[in-house]
Amino acid sequence: MRLLKSFLCDDSGATAIEYGLIAALISVVAIATLTTVGTKLNAKFVRISNGLN
């Protein structure tokens, strides 16, 4: 019975899941930001290339 109570009170797995969710959220934000910056940078290089031609 004591083993069951200690198992139910253990929340270390929940902490690991929370850290995983935070890491996933940071990754999604980073990918979205880098995609936007990459698109804008590509458009700028296209304008520069067209200006040189």
Beta strands, then each sheet from edge to edge (+ up, - down):
end
